[in-house]
Amino acid sequence: MRVVIADDAVLLREGLVRLLTERGHEVVAAVGDGDALVGAVVAHRPDVSIVDVRMPPSHTDEGLRAAVEARRLVPRTPVLVLSQYVEVSYADDLLATTGGGGGGVGYLLKDRVADIDDFLDSLARVASGGTVLDPEVVGQLLVRRRRDDPLRELTPREREVLALMAEGHSNTAIARTLVVTDGAVEKHVRNIFTKLGLPPDTAQHRRVLAVLAYLRG
């Protein structure tokens, strides 16, 4: 893969460059601020970008806003956002850019980088157009459920399936995790789409819309 890295922490940035290079990937740009990220994405059209949420000058959400801008200028460009802390609204903002069904997105805590194989698997899934959410984000979503939860029609098993979808797992991976058949998972997914009012639509990606409903529930 051709990768752009944006992180103002030099040690992490250089560590990612080395890790990806050793695994056979090409880092086409490694930058330290949001403006440079946008420029690098426009110039290089990478297969995926790894972006820190907090970058100069204010170290709040510059990286996230730059990632959203990069996806606006280069539609469908895959972005994996890294954050020191869980902030559900950041994941929501990023996922909102997939409304047209295009381009992979991911939101992971920086701690996940330490598990190299899982991190690279997540990166590959985002690069291939998938959606990956950190399990900690999914866990916090469960705590924040409201009485008017749009997911109230779902069964406990369907909620489990949707939570795993939000983490970016395929139907086959979900079946393996829940120890059920692929057919059972496919049935649950169809039920989820139906209960959330997501009919087939070539202009929208129902899996992403289901995850958005999960985030906003």
Backbone as a ProteinNet text record, in pm:
[ID]
protein_1_A
[PRIMARY]
MRVVIADDAVLLREGLVRLLTERGHEVVAAVGDGDALVGAVVAHRPDVSIVDVRMPPSHTDEGLRAAVEARRLVPRTPVLVLSQYVEVSYADDLLATTGGGGGGVGYLLKDRVADIDDFLDSLARVASGGTVLDPEVVGQLLVRRRRDDPLRELTPREREVLALMAEGHSNTAIARTLVVTDGAVEKHVRNIFTKLGLPPDTAQHRRVLAVLAYLRG
[TERTIARY]
83.6	0	86.4	34.7	97.8	28.9	108.5	52.1	102.4	12	48.5	29.5	127.3	119.8	120	26.5	21.2	14	122.4	128.9	241.5	214.2	318.2	416.3	386	478.3	582.7	704.8	808.3	837.1	843	876.8	771.8	644.1	538.3	537	553.1	551.2	662.6	783.1	895.1	882.7	822	799.1	702.8	597.7	502.3	567.8	652.3	723.1	807.1	879.2	965.9	884	778.6	693.9	635.4	577.3	511.9	613.1	727.7	831.5	881.9	902.4	950.2	848.8	720.7	616.5	587.9	671.6	659.5	572.3	526.7	443.1	530	475.6	549.4	487.8	565.3	519.6	555.5	454.8	479.7	494.9	447.5	464.7	443.6	523.9	509.2	514.9	403.3	391.9	347	352.2	324.3	211.5	133.1	20	-89.5	-207	-323.3	-311.2	-259.2	-245.5	-155	-46.4	45.7	-20.7	-107.6	-181.5	-268.4	-346.5	-435	-353.3	-242.9	-157.5	-100.7	-60.7	-2.2	-105.3	-227.9	-333.4	-367.8	-378	-408.9	-296.5	-171.6	-57	-32.3	-48.3	-7.1	-121.6	-244.5	-359	-324.5	-293.1	-247.3	-358.7	-320.4	-418	-486.9	-414.8	-472	-385.7	-447.8	-375.3	-397.3	-291.3	-298.8	-286	-386.9	-394.5	-418.4	-335.3	-356.5	-466.4	-559.2	-667.9	-613.9	-521.5	-475.4	-339.7	-339.5	-214.9	-209.5	-93.4	-80	-181.7	-219.2	-160.3	-227.9	-355.4	-425.5	-428.4	-388.7	-387.9	-525.2	-629.6	-765	-810.5	-867.9	-918.4	-870.2	-753.8	-703.8	-685.5	-633.9	-611.6	-741	-843.4	-973	-1029.9	-1025.9	-1080.7	-1003.7	-872.3	-791.9	-828.6	-855.2	-894.6	-1026.9	-1121	-1251	-1232.4	-1145.2	-1118.6	-1051.1	-957.9	-890.5	-990.7	-1087	-1188.3	-1283.7	-1299.7	-1382.9	-1312.8	-1181.5	-1105.3	-1072.9	-1051.1	-1021.9	-1124.4	-1243.7	-1350.1	-1305.4	-1353.2	-1328.5	-1186.7	-1106.4	-971.6	-981	-926.7	-938.1	-855.1	-911.7	-844.7	-862.8	-751.4	-754	-707.2	-797.3	-766.7	-720.8	-613.8	-563.5	-588.2	-629.4	-657.1	-603.4	-560.5	-511.4	-626.7	-742.5	-858.8	-980.9	-1079.3	-1205.2	-1287.9	-1328.2	-1420.3	-1517.5	-1637.5	-1733.8	-1770.1	-1777.5	-1817.1	-1716.7	-1587.6	-1488.3	-1517.5	-1547.2	-1580.7	-1705.9	-1802.5	-1927.1	-1900.5	-1818.2	-1786.4	-1717.9	-1626.1	-1553.5	-1646	-1728.5	-1819.8	-1922.8	-1955.3	-2051.8	-2001.3	-1869.5	-1815.2	-1835.7	-1889.8	-1911.6	-2054.9	-2129.7	-2270.8	-2297.5	-2204.3	-2223.9	-2176.3	-2141.5	-2100	-1958.6	-1874.4	-1742.4	-1628.8	-1526.7	-1401.5	-1402.1	-1296.6	-1288	-1251.4	-1300.7	-1264	-1243.5	-1158.3	-1134.5	-1102.4	-1131	-1101	-1048.2	-920.8	-857.7	-784.1	-775.4	-689.2	-543.6	-454.3	-312.9	-253.8	-310.7	-260.2	-267.8	-361.1	-379.9	-260.2	-180.4	-64	33.6	34.5	127	100.3	-25.4	-58.8	-44.4	75.7	111.1	23.4	2.7	-75.5	-219.3	-281.2	-418.4	-425	-325.3	-323.2	-311.4	-220.5	-202.8	-326.1	-392.2	-516.8	-623.8	-635	-731.1	-698.9	-569.9	-527.7	-564.8	-543.7	-576.4	-726.7	-805.7	-950.8	-999.7	-940.9	-977.8	-936.2	-814.8	-765.2	-853.4	-915.4	-999.9	-1143.8	-1170.4	-1303.6	-1388.7	-1331.7	-1408.7	-1415.1	-1493.9	-1509.5	-1462.8	-1371.8	-1315.2	-1331.3	-1396.1	-1409.5	-1342.6	-1273.9	-1208.7	-1313.5	-1285.8	-1380.9	-1417.1	-1325.9	-1356.2	-1465.9	-1465	-1570.5	-1703.7	-1704.2	-1826.5	-1877.7	-1786.3	-1826.4	-1891.5	-1837.5	-1895.5	-2031.8	-2050.3	-2180	-2289.1	-2253.4	-2351	-2394.6	-2302.2	-2332.7	-2422.5	-2408.9	-2479.5	-2618.4	-2668.2	-2797.4	-2908.1	-2995.3	-3105.3	-3236.4	-3335.2	-3465	-3527	-3501.5	-3555.9	-3458.6	-3380.7	-3280.8	-3341.4	-3286.4	-3339	-3314.5	-3232.3	-3201.8	-3286.7	-3388.7	-3466.8	-3538.6	-3561.3	-3630.3	-3539.5	-3408.7	-3316.2	-3313.8	-3296.4	-3280.1	-3138.3	-3115.2	-2979.4	-2875.3	-2908.7	-2814.2	-2788.5	-2892.5	-2875.1	-2788.5	-2801.3	-2714.7	-2569.1	-2548.3	-2412.9	-2353.9	-2434.4	-2388.6	-2356.2	-2442.5	-2419.5	-2295.5	-2272	-2151.5	-2026.2	-2028.1	-1912.3	-1898.8	-2010.9	-2005.6	-1936.9	-1970.8	-1912.2	-1761.4	-1712.5	-1568.3	-1499.7	-1579.9	-1522.4	-1512.9	-1577	-1566.2	-1657.8	-1613.2	-1694.4	-1796.3	-1894.1	-1992.5	-1926.3	-1825.1	-1755.2	-1685.2	-1619.9	-1551.1	-1651.4	-1767.9	-1871.7	-1921.7	-1942.9	-1988.9	-1889.1	-1760.3	-1655.7	-1654.1	-1670.4	-1668.2	-1786.5	-1905.1	-2026.6	-2053.8	-1967.5	-1980.8	-2117.8	-2150.9	-2273.7	-2237.6	-2333.7	-2307.1	-2307.6	-2244.3	-2247.4	-2391.2	-2472.7	-2612.4	-2688.9	-2659.5	-2727.1	-2690.8	-2562.7	-2519.7	-2585.9	-2590.2	-2654	-2800.7	-2868.8	-3008.1	-3018.2	-2928.6	-2928.9	-2903.7	-2809.4	-2776.8	-2897.3	-2965.9	-3086.3	-3192.2	-3207.8	-3305.2	-3268	-3139	-3092.2	-3126.2	-3094.6	-3124.2	-3274.4	-3355.6	-3500.8	-3552.6	-3508.2	-3556.9	-3508.8	-3395.1	-3343.9	-3396.3	-3479.2	-3537.9	-3436.6	-3346.5	-3241.3	-3263.4	-3349.7	-3376.6	-3258.1	-3251.1	-3141.7	-3136.3	-3016.8	-2998.9	-2855.9	-2839.1	-2704.1	-2626.2	-2694.9	-2626	-2577.6	-2618.2	-2579.8	-2524.3	-2435.4	-2378.2	-2452.2	-2540	-2626.1	-2546	-2434.3	-2353.3	-2302	-2256	-2207.6	-2323.6	-2439.1	-2553.4	-2599	-2590.3	-2626.6	-2531.9	-2403.1	-2304.5	-2329.2	-2366.1	-2398.3	-2518.1	-2618.8	-2734.6	-2693.1	-2599	-2547.4	-2476.6	-2393.5	-2320.2	-2413.2	-2519.2	-2607	-2719.5	-2724.5	-2832.1	-2818.6
-120.6	0	124.7	229.9	362.3	439.8	487.9	542.1	683.6	769.4	900.8	894	944.5	948.1	1093.1	1128.7	1264.2	1256.5	1293.7	1292.3	1385	1477.5	1572	1510.8	1392.3	1322.7	1249.9	1303.3	1252.3	1104.4	1063.2	923.4	827.4	861.2	774.4	777.6	896	908.6	826.1	839.5	764.4	614.8	581.6	440.7	377.7	452.5	402.8	389.2	486.1	479.1	351.9	326	207.3	78.5	73.6	-45.7	-76.6	24.6	1.9	-32.5	32.7	4.1	-138.6	-181.5	-318.1	-422.3	-386.3	-478.2	-467.5	-392.4	-387.3	-278	-185.4	-76.2	45.6	138.3	258.8	380.4	448	571.4	686.3	742.6	846.6	984.1	1001.6	1128.9	1105.6	1174.5	1171	1315.3	1367.2	1510.3	1531.1	1657.7	1686.7	1782.7	1821.5	1910.4	1886.3	1941.9	1916.8	1968.3	2089.5	2145.5	2058.1	2009.6	1924.1	1791.6	1742.8	1619.3	1638.4	1745.1	1769.6	1779.4	1852.3	1866.8	1733.9	1649.7	1520.6	1428.1	1429.7	1344.6	1388.5	1518.5	1571	1538.2	1550.5	1528.9	1381.9	1295	1155	1056.6	1093.7	1002.5	865	859.5	733.2	630.2	505.9	399.7	416.1	476.8	502	605.2	683.7	780.2	746.9	760.2	741.7	879.6	920.8	1060.4	1069.4	1147.7	1176.9	1281.6	1264.1	1360.1	1496.5	1498.1	1624.6	1663.9	1776.3	1826.2	1978	2039.2	2184.7	2257.3	2382	2459.2	2440.8	2402.7	2399.5	2260.7	2158.6	2021.3	1978.5	2013.1	1967.7	1866.3	1917.6	1825.1	1859.2	1927.1	1966.8	1848.6	1738.2	1621.9	1567.3	1561.1	1511.8	1602.8	1735.2	1828	1821.7	1801.9	1788.5	1660.3	1553.4	1427.6	1443.7	1513.6	1538.1	1623.2	1724	1809	1728.9	1642.7	1559.8	1470.7	1416.5	1331.7	1413.1	1540	1625.8	1653.9	1680.5	1713.5	1590.3	1478.5	1352.2	1249.7	1251.2	1161.7	1016.6	945.5	803.4	773.5	876.1	847.2	784.8	664.3	596.8	665.8	676	742.6	661	634.8	572.1	676.1	717.1	818	750.4	805.2	757	863.1	820.2	914.4	861	951.4	911.6	870.4	933.1	907.6	877.9	813.6	786.8	914.2	954.8	1066.4	1025.3	982.5	926.3	1025.8	1155.1	1253.7	1258.8	1233	1231.3	1118.9	1000.6	887.9	918	982.5	1017.9	1114.1	1217	1314.6	1248.2	1157.3	1091.3	999.9	923.5	832.8	908.5	1030.7	1109.8	1138.8	1132.5	1159.1	1041.8	930.7	813.5	806.3	914.4	913.2	868.3	890.3	847.1	705.8	634.2	496	478.7	579.5	569.6	580.6	498.3	513.7	462	387.3	331.5	436	416.8	502.6	416.5	464.1	393.1	488.6	448.4	527.5	431.4	444.3	355.6	435.7	380	437.4	407.8	498.9	481.1	355.4	313.6	193.2	71.8	73	-42.6	-64.2	39.4	26.6	-76.4	-91.9	-185.6	-329.6	-360.4	-493.6	-486	-507.5	-477.6	-550.6	-678.8	-754.6	-704.8	-679.5	-628.6	-490.1	-406.9	-271.5	-276.4	-358.9	-369.3	-429.5	-521.4	-577.2	-468.8	-384.6	-274.2	-177.4	-147.4	-56.6	-111.4	-241.4	-304.1	-300.4	-320.2	-317.8	-178.6	-75.5	61.4	90.1	48.9	72.5	6	-105.9	-178	-129.3	-21.4	38.1	4	-65.1	-104.3	4.3	-22.2	69.7	-1	62.4	1.7	98.5	51.5	131.3	60	136.7	79.6	18.4	-100.3	-162.2	-72	15.2	106.7	205.5	247.6	337.5	264.8	142.7	63.4	42.8	15.9	-4	119.3	236.7	359.6	387.7	345.9	365.6	287.5	168.9	87.4	156.8	226	294.8	415.6	478	602.7	583.4	460.8	436.9	519.9	579.8	660.3	582.3	630.7	564.5	564.4	669.5	676.6	616.7	520.4	453	405.1	447.8	400.8	252.5	191.7	50.2	-36.6	23.4	-50.3	-171.7	-171.5	-284.5	-406.7	-386.1	-496.4	-593.4	-720.6	-821.6	-812	-870.9	-869.4	-925.3	-1032.4	-1091.3	-995.9	-927.5	-831.9	-714.5	-674.5	-568.3	-614.9	-740.1	-794.8	-791.2	-833.4	-835.2	-693.2	-596.2	-458.7	-400.5	-435.2	-388.4	-438.8	-565.4	-621.5	-561	-529.8	-458.3	-323	-255.4	-123.8	-131.6	-247.2	-264.7	-300.5	-318.2	-342.6	-487.7	-577.4	-719.7	-759.2	-851.3	-905.8	-1004	-1044.5	-1141.9	-1272.2	-1314.9	-1438.9	-1427.3	-1312.8	-1291.2	-1284.3	-1222.4	-1214.3	-1354.4	-1436.9	-1574.3	-1651.2	-1631.5	-1700.8	-1652.5	-1521.9	-1466.2	-1515	-1518.5	-1555.9	-1707	-1779.4	-1925.4	-1961.9	-1899	-1930.3	-1945.6	-1982.3	-1999	-1865.6	-1862.7	-1742.3	-1706.7	-1809.3	-1785.2	-1716.5	-1755.4	-1693.1	-1545.4	-1514.7	-1374.6	-1294.6	-1351.7	-1282.8	-1251.6	-1345.6	-1322.5	-1208.8	-1207.6	-1098.9	-964.2	-961	-835.5	-786.2	-877.6	-837.9	-781.7	-845.3	-796.6	-658.1	-637.7	-506.6	-399.2	-425.2	-327.7	-297.7	-402.3	-384.5	-302.3	-335.9	-266.8	-121.9	-93.2	44.4	121.8	56.1	124.1	157.4	63.3	85.1	-7	32.5	-51.4	-49.9	-148.1	-149.8	-18.8	36.3	164.2	169.2	169.7	167.5	294.1	401.6	528.3	536.6	441.7	443.4	307.6	305.7	181.9	149.1	47.9	21.8	-17	-82.8	-123.2	0.3	99.9	224	299	304.2	373.8	306.7	174.9	102.9	139.9	149.1	186.9	330.4	420.4	557.5	560.3	481.1	473.2	424.2	331.3	277.3	387	464.4	572.5	677.8	708.3	818.8	775.5	644.2	593.9	637.6
0	0	0	-59.3	-54.7	57.1	154.3	277.6	304.4	353.4	407.5	558.6	633.6	780.2	825.6	915.2	969.4	1121.3	1186.7	1333.1	1375.1	1469.1	1509.1	1608.6	1662.2	1752.5	1667.8	1666	1575.5	1599.1	1725.4	1753.9	1698.4	1719.1	1666.8	1514.3	1459.8	1313.7	1250	1302.9	1246.4	1274	1389.1	1418.8	1319.3	1283.7	1184.4	1047.3	1013	884.4	877.3	984.1	986.2	981.7	1062.8	1066.6	929.2	867	737.3	629	633.3	533.9	547.3	671.1	693.7	648.9	649.8	606	455.9	384.5	239.8	183.8	269	221.8	188.7	111.1	72.3	140.1	223.6	286.8	193.4	128.6	28.4	91.1	215.6	286.8	435.5	517.5	663.1	711	760.3	790.1	934.8	979.7	1119.8	1146.9	1043.9	1068	964.8	992.3	908.9	767	750.1	615.6	528.9	589.4	515	479.2	567.2	536.6	413.1	411.8	297.9	169.6	176	58	11.4	106.8	71.5	8.3	59.8	3.9	-138	-158.4	-292.4	-390.4	-342.8	-431.9	-462.3	-362.4	-378.1	-399.5	-364.7	-376.7	-317.4	-187.1	-125.9	-116.9	-93.2	-70.7	64.6	159.6	291.7	363.4	451.6	534.4	681.1	760.9	905.7	968.6	1046	1090.5	1240.6	1308.9	1450.5	1462.7	1557.1	1576	1616.3	1713.6	1771.1	1714.3	1641.4	1583.1	1597.6	1567.8	1581.4	1492.8	1530.1	1640.6	1776	1780.4	1909	1972.5	1898.7	1950	2002.1	1927.4	1961.3	1856	1746.2	1644.7	1503.8	1495.9	1363.3	1268.4	1322	1237.2	1180.7	1265.7	1220.6	1112.1	1136.5	1038.6	907.6	916.5	795.7	720.1	794	730.7	657.1	719.4	655.5	529.7	538.4	421.6	310.7	346.8	246.5	174.4	249	186.1	99.4	132.4	47.4	-85	-78.6	-199.2	-282.9	-215.1	-284.3	-237.1	-296.6	-252.3	-248.4	-145.5	-126	-77.2	-46.7	2.9	142.5	163.9	293.4	401.7	521	632.4	760.5	828.3	960.3	1061.7	1150.6	1251.5	1380	1438.8	1567.5	1674.1	1792.7	1900.2	2032.2	2117.9	2249.8	2340.3	2320.3	2404.3	2318.8	2379.7	2309.5	2304.8	2186.6	2168.4	2059.2	2100.6	2006.1	1897.2	1930.6	1830	1715.2	1743.5	1636.2	1537.5	1592.2	1505.4	1425.1	1487.8	1419.8	1305.5	1330.1	1225.7	1107.5	1136	1028.6	947.9	1017.3	948.8	865.9	908.1	831.4	690.4	669.7	536.1	441.8	492	406.5	357	371.8	335.1	193.5	101.3	-36.4	-60.8	46.1	31.1	-18.2	1.3	-57.5	40.9	20.8	92.2	233.3	269.9	403.2	507.3	629.5	741.6	864.8	955.5	1079.7	1191.4	1313.7	1433.1	1539	1572.5	1670.1	1776.3	1895.2	1996.8	1961.4	1998	1964.1	2027.5	2139.8	2205.6	2113.7	2019	1930.9	1839.7	1818.4	1730.7	1787.2	1919.7	1983.3	1940.7	1908.6	1856.6	1705.4	1658.3	1520	1418.6	1438.1	1339.9	1331.9	1448	1447.1	1384.6	1416	1359.3	1207.1	1157	1011.8	945.2	1015	961.4	951.7	1054.5	1052.4	939.6	923.4	817.8	680.5	661.1	533.3	507.5	612.7	596.1	556.3	617.3	581.2	437.2	401.1	265.2	160.3	197.5	102.4	103.4	178	178.2	298	397.8	514.8	620.8	723.7	836.5	963.3	1037.3	1158.2	1274.8	1382.1	1503.2	1619.5	1702.4	1819.4	1913.1	1967.5	2061.5	2178.8	2221.2	2330.9	2291.9	2166.1	2117.5	2120.8	2070.9	2069.8	2212.2	2306.1	2444.6	2504.2	2475.1	2527.7	2467.3	2342.7	2278.7	2351.9	2397.5	2468.8	2597.9	2664.8	2790.3	2766.4	2648.1	2620	2560.6	2552.7	2490	2557.5	2478.6	2530.5	2523.7	2594.9	2594.9	2456	2376.6	2240.9	2139.2	2185.6	2103.5	1971.3	1857.3	1729.2	1706.7	1791.7	1777.2	1870.2	1931.7	2031.8	1974.4	1842.3	1781	1764.9	1777.8	1755.1	1873.3	1841.6	1945.7	2003.3	2120.1	2176	2078.8	2007.8	1912.5	1795.9	1748.7	1638.7	1683.6	1809.8	1861.6	1865.8	1903.5	1903.2	1762.2	1665.8	1526.8	1480.3	1512.8	1470.7	1537.9	1664.7	1734.5	1664.8	1622.1	1552.4	1412.6	1348.5	1220.4	1238.8	1350.3	1377.3	1395.9	1445.1	1461.6	1329.9	1223.9	1092.5	1051.6	1125.8	1094.8	979.3	897.7	789.9	847.2	764.5	811.1	855.2	779.3	813.8	948.7	973.4	1101.2	1216	1191.6	1294.5	1329.2	1225.8	1248.5	1333.2	1303.9	1379.2	1524.4	1546.1	1681.3	1764.4	1702.9	1775.2	1771.4	1699.8	1686.1	1628.8	1516.3	1443.5	1295.9	1213.2	1070.5	999	881.2	798.8	763.4	737.1	701.5	812.4	937.9	1052.1	1061.4	1039	1043.3	931	811.1	698.6	729.8	794.9	833.8	934.4	1033.4	1132.1	1065.1	971.7	903.2	823.1	754	678.9	773.1	889	986.3	1037.7	1060.1	1107.2	1004.7	878.1	773.2	767.4	778.3	770.2	888	1009.7	1129.2	1135.4	1073.5	1071.3	951	870.4	754.9	648.3	621	522.1	402.2	309.4	191.9	96.8	5.5	-92.1	-168.7	-183.1	-253.1	-303	-432.4	-488.5	-457.4	-420.4	-392.8	-248.5	-164.9	-24.5	14.9	110.1	161.8	290.9	286.7	402.6	526.4	507.7	622.7	696.3	621.7	683.2	749.5	682.3	739.8	868.2	874.1	996.5	1110.3	1079.9	1181	1227.6	1134.7	1172.6	1267.8	1238.7	1326.9	1465.2	1466.7	1593.2	1672.6	1603.5	1669.1	1727.8	1653.6	1693	1785.7	1814.3	1899.3	2043.8
[MASK]
+++++++++++++++++++++++++++++++++++++++++++++++++++++++++++++++++++++++++++++++++++++++++++++++++++++++++++++++++++++++++++++++++++++++++++++++++++++++++++++++++++++++++++++++++++++++++++++++++++++++++++++++++++++++++

